[in-house]
Amino acid sequence: MNSAVRAPVPVLAIRAIALHDIFFLSDRPHWFRNYRENFGKF
């Protein structure tokens, strides 16, 4: 089993949004709209 799955405590990793993350927003127009409102156009 992967060592990340066997972590001794639950962990949540949070990172800043990256330019390529925009591809994951394409199926949800309201998420994409919020992204553009917060981070502008590219």
C-alpha positions in Angstrom: 0.0 0.0 0.0 1.1 3.5 -0.7 2.8 5.2 2.3 0.6 8.3 1.8 -2.5 6.2 2.4 -1.0 4.8 5.7 -0.4 8.2 7.2 -0.6 8.1 11.1 -3.0 11.1 11.2 -5.4 12.5 8.7 -3.9 15.3 6.6 -5.4 17.9 4.3 -3.0 19.6 1.9 -4.0 23.1 0.6 -2.1 24.9 -2.1 -2.5 28.0 -4.3 -4.4 27.5 -7.5 -2.2 27.1 -10.6 -2.8 28.0 -14.2 -3.4 24.4 -15.3 -6.1 24.0 -12.6 -8.4 25.9 -14.9 -9.0 22.7 -16.9 -10.7 21.1 -13.9 -13.2 24.0 -13.8 -14.5 23.6 -17.3 -17.3 21.2 -16.4 -18.7 23.7 -13.8 -19.5 27.1 -15.3 -20.2 28.7 -11.9 -16.8 27.6 -10.6 -15.1 29.0 -13.7 -16.9 32.3 -13.3 -15.8 32.6 -9.7 -12.2 31.8 -10.8 -12.3 34.6 -13.4 -13.8 37.0 -10.9 -11.0 36.3 -8.4 -8.0 35.8 -10.6 -8.8 37.6 -13.8 -8.3 36.5 -17.4 -5.3 34.8 -19.0 
